[in-house]
Amino acid sequence: MPNQQYDPYQNVCTVVRNAAKMLGYPENDYEAILHPERELKVSVPVMMDNGNVRVFEGYRIQHSTSRGPAKGGIRYHCKVDLNEVRALAAWMTFKCAVVNIPYGGGKGGVVCNPAEMSENEIRRLTRRFIAMIAPIIGPDTDIPAPDVGTNPQVMGWIMDTFSMLKGHCIPGVVTGKPLELGGAVGRNEATGRGVTLCVLSILEELGLKVSQSTAVIQGMGNVGSTTAKLCSKEGIKITAVSDVSGGIYAPDGLDIPAVIEYLRAKKGNALANFNMDGVKHITNGELLELPCDVLVPAALENQINSKNAEKIKAKIIVEGANGPTTVEADSILERKGVTVVPDIIANSGGVIVSYFEWVQNIQSVSWSEDYIDNQLKEILGRAFSAVCSISREKSVPLRTAAYLIAVKRVIEAKKLRGIWP
């Protein structure tokens, strides 16, 4: 079971403090980035289909805008809370910094379970939530995107709601939209594509052959399923995957196209009910402890912690989710010799392509999928190489190296701008 005392935002602050100290910054230089710039909490009344009014709790947090507008998703999940959103906003700040795109970090969330809500209820919730956070979002200030529990359709409602409030069409207020509303080609698969690029890059870095490598993926949402599909196409054997209902395991490799088709065929299909010869059902906890070359946690945060880190048998962890590994677990994994590719670079593909979408929207231009894919590979490849170089140079884990780059960029931007007034 996850540690009940786990505080994801303090987890972030610990990593940032350590990086800032290694860089030689005095506390005055980094104190400001340990505190979110703005936090908005709203109560969102929604008329449900049965005629009852239900009030949902929502948040929008802007961690830093020193390097550009806040950027980050909106999460619909029953376990959303203030500290989680704070942490997610901070991770976005450093994610944008490590890949060097001109954004700060933000995040939003509503405490709800979209699986138990109708499409009309989700639409009404979205429109009211956006109306209530509208004063602090916009293409020049804070640009939302999809996250857990949200999708391109929700982004379309966000764009329409904000545009109606302002009296004209403003596609650049949100990214991850449907193509028909100004979305970018390839955005839906961008995060999983970025995770896959990082998997291939770290295998090459460590001298492991792709065709002889195995992978285990926790989470079969957008990120996990895309990663499974693309890694499988590259020749990596996927031996286990999971969703919220549990996992499936096949030592000789899963038929990933069949698994994905099963999950997509009918709303509500879960891996707990998936059956095929040679497939064994396991728990999410058991999945994390399977022997493999690459483990991709692509579900929620705090999955690899002090209670299970010793049992991890993977050689490499590539963090598809935000914050899946705690600080305590990091120390254990480092001692065990496990290589961890941190979330702020591993899952940055989504925000990189979101940046392309935003630029297209505000400049009224359109790019091809090949152009966007090539730009993604170039930006992510450059950032990954820089992280590996710092890791080798300073003999530090990849997470530390990534934060040394990101924290320096954020602190230097803050120093150059100064403390106002």
N, C-alpha and C positions, 0 to 999 in steps of 0.2 A: 504494500500500500504506500502511496506517496506520503512524504513527511508533512504532517498537518501544520507544522510551524514554517513551512517554506514560504518565503517572501520573495517573489520574482524581482521586484524592484531593488531590494537590497542586494540581490544576486548581481544585478547589473552594476550597481554602485561599487560593489567590491571589486569587480573586474576593472572598472574605469579608474578607481583610485590606484589600483596596483599598476596599471599602465601609465598613468600620469606620473606616479613616483618614479617608475623606471626611466621615464623620459626626462626626469629632473625638474618637473614643474613644481613650484611652490603651491600650497593649498589655495592661495588667492586666485591663481590662474584657472583652477578647475572647479572651485566651489560652486559656481553658478550652474554648471552643466550637471550637477548632482540633483538639481531641482527642476521639475517641469516648469516651463514658462507660463502655461495657462491650463487650467483644469475646469471643465464645465460639466456639471451633473444636472440631468434633467429628468423630470417625471413625464412620461409619455402616455396620455390617455388614449385608448383605442376602443372603438365600438366593435365588439366581437360579433361573429355571425349569429350567435344566439340572442343578440340584443343587449347583452350585459357589457358594461364598460369595465375594462381592465387597465390598470395603470402599470406600465413597465418602467424600469429604471435604466437610464442610458447615460453614456459618457462620451465626451470628446476631449482628448488631451493632446496638447502641443508641447512636446518636450523641448525642442530647440528649433529656432528659425535663423540661426546665425549664418548658415550657408545657403539659405533659400527657403521657399515656402515649406510648411510642414507637409509631410507625405506619409500616408499609412492607411491601412484598411479599416473596415467596419466589421466587427464580429457580432454575430447573433448566436449566443450560446447561454445555456442555463447557469454556467459557472463563471460568467464574466463578473469581475469585481474591479474596484478602483486600482489596487496594486497591480493586477494583471495588465490593465490598460496602460498604466504608467510604464511598466516594464516594456510592453510591446512598442510604445511610442519611443522610448529610449533606444531600443534595438534598431528601430527604423533610422534614428539619427546616425548611428554608427554604421549601419548597413549602407546608407547613402554615401557616407564619408569614405568608407573603405573602397567602394567602387568609383568614387569621385564623380558623382553626379550632383548637380546643384540643388539639392533638397535638404531640408531639415527633417525632423521626425515627428509624426503624429499618429494617433490611433483612436479608434472609437469602438464602442460596444454597447449592446443592449442585452439585458438579462432576459432571455426568453428561450423557448425551445421551438425552433421553426418546424421541426418534424411533426409537432402536434398542432400546427396552425395551418389554416387554408391559405391559398394564394392571395385571396382578397384581404385576409387579416394581416398577412406579411406586407402587402402593398400599403394598407392603411397605417400600419406601424412605421414603415419606412418614410412615408410622406410626412407624418406628424413629427417623427424624430428629426428629419432634415429641416423641417420648418423651425424647430426649436434650437438647432445648432447653426442655422443659416447665418447669424451675425458673425460667426468666426470662421466660416469656410469660404472658399472661392478660389478661382484659378491662380490668383496672385498671393493667396494667404495660406490655404490648407486644402489639399486635394485628396479626398477619400478614394478607396479602392476596395475590391472584394477581399474577404478573409473567411475564416471558418463560419459556415452558416449563411453566407451571402454569395451572390453569383452575378453574371452580367445583367440579368433581368432586374435585379435589385438596383444595380448601378444605373440602369436606364431610368428607373423611377426616381432615383436621386437627381439625375441630370434634369429630368422634366420638372420635378418639384422646385428645384433651385431656379430654373429658367422661368417658371411661371411666377415665382416670387419677385424676380427681377424684371420681368416684362419682355424678355428677349432670350433667344436660344444661347446657352452658355455650355457648350460641350466640354470645355476644359476644366469644369469644376470637379470632375470625377474621371477616373480611368478604370479600365476593365469593362467598358460598356460593350453592348452588341455592336457589330461592325456597321450596321445600318444607322447607328447613332454617333458614329465617329470613333468607334473602337479601333484598336490596332490589330492587324492580322498577326496571329501567333501569340497574342497576349494570354489567352486562356491556358496555353501549355508552357508559358514562359518560365514560371517558377520551377516546374518539373524538368524542363529542358536545361535550366541552369544547374539544378542538382545533378543531372546526368553528366553535364560537362565537367563538374567538379569531381564526380566519381571517376570518370575517365582520366582526368588530369592527375588525381592523386594516385591512381593505379600506375600511371606512367612514371610519376615522380618516385614511387617506391619500387619500380622495376617489376611489377606484377603484370602478367599477361591477361588481357581482357577475356580472351576465350577460355581461360582456365579459372576464372574468378566466379565466386558465388556471392549472392546478395540476399539480404532479408530486409523487408520494408514494412514498417509499422505505420498503418494508416493508408486507406485506399480512397481518399478524397481526391480532389483535383491534383494536388502535388504528388501524392503517393502513386496514384494510378498512372499519371503521365511518366513519372520516374520509372515505374515498373515496365511500362510499355517500351520506353526508349532504351533503357538498359538491356532489356531482353533482345531488342532489335540489334544492339551492338554486340551481342553474343555472350552477355553475362547471364549465368544461370540463376534465376530467381527461385529460391527454395522455400520461401515463406512470405506471406503477406497477411495483413489483418485489417479489420475495421472495428468499430465500437463493440460489435457483437462477439469478437474473438478472432482467432487466426487460423490459417490453414498451412500445412507443412508437407512438402514432398521432397525428400532428400535428392531425388533424381531430377528435380526441377518441375515447376508448375507450368501449366499451359496458360500463360498470362493473357493472351487474347481471349481465351474462353472465360477466364475469371472476370475480366473487364466487361465482356459482353453480358455475362450473368448479372453483374451489378447494375448495368445500364438498362437491361431489358425491362425491368419493372421497378417502379418506385417502392421502396421498402425491402427489396431484396438484400439479404445480409449474408455474410460469409459463414455464419453459424449454420446456415441451411444449405451451403454449397457442398455437393457430393460428387466425387470423381474417383476412379480407381487410383490407388496409391497415395491418396490425400488423407492426412491425419489432422484432426481438429485439436488446436492448442489455445491457451489463453494468451492475451497480450503480454503478460509477464513472462511466460515461457518463451514467446517469440523473441524477446529482447536478449535472451540468454542462449540462443542457438549458436552453434559454431558456424562461422561464415567469414568470408574475406571482408565484406562491406555490410555494415548495418546502417540503414537509413531510417531514423525516427522521423516520421512525417505526420505526426498526429498533434498532440498538445505539449505544453511545457512540463517540466519536472518528471519526465519519464525515466530518466537514468539518474539515480540519486545515490546517496550513501548506503542505502539498503540493498541495492542490486548491482552496483558498479563492480564489485569483486567477482560477480558471476558472469560478467560480460565476456564472451569468447570471441567476439569479432576482432579482426586485426585493425579495421578502419571504421570510424563512425563519420558519416556525412550527414549533417543536421538539416534535414528538410523542413522541420518545424522550427518555430522560434523558441529558444530557451529550453530545449528538451533535456539538457544536461546541467546539473547543479554544480556550484563551485566545489563542493565536497567531492562529488563524483569525478570532476575533472582531475583532482589531485590523485585519486585512486587510479584512474585510467592512465595518467601520465606514468605513474610508478609501474603499472603493468605493461607499459610500452605500446598502448593503443594510440593510434594516430587519430585525432579528431579534427575534421574540417568544420569550423564553426559556422553557425547559422548566419552570421552577418555577411558572409561571403557565399556560403553554400546555397542559400535560398534567395539570393539577391536578383535572380533572373527576372522575377516578377516586377520589381520596382524599376529595373533597368528598362524593360519594355514599356512599363507605365510611363516612364519619362519620355520615350519615343512617342507614345500616344498623346501625351500632354503637349509636346512640341508641335505635333501635327495639328492638334486642335487650335492652339493659340496662333499658329502661323497659317492656318488653312491650307495645309499641304497634305499629300498622301504618299506613303512609301510602300514598296512591295514587300512581301514576306521574306524574300531572299535578302533584301537589303537589311531588314530588321534582324533576321537571324545572324547575318554576318556581323552586324554591329554588336549584337549581344555577345557573340563569341569573342570579338575583339576586346570589348570592355571587360568582360568577365575574365578572359584569359590574361589580360594585362594585370588585373587586380590579383588574380590567383598567383601569378609569377612573383609579384611584389611581396605578397605574404610569405610565400615559400622562401624567398631570398632573405627576408628579415629573420625568419625562423632559423635558417641555417647560420646566418651571420651572428646572431645573438644566442644561438643554442636555446631557443625557447619554443614552447608548443605553438601550433598554428593559431590558436585562439589569441594567445598573448601577442603574437606578431600582427594579427589583424587589428587588434585594439591599439597597438602602438601606432599603426598607420592612421586609424580612424580618429582616435582621441587627439592625436597631434593636429590633424586637420581641423577638428571642431574647436579646440582650444585656440589655435592660431587665428581662426576666423573671428572668434570672440574677442581676442586681444586686439586685433586690427580694427575691429569696430568700436571697441571700448565700452565702458559701462555708461549708459545714458542716465542722467543728463551730464 
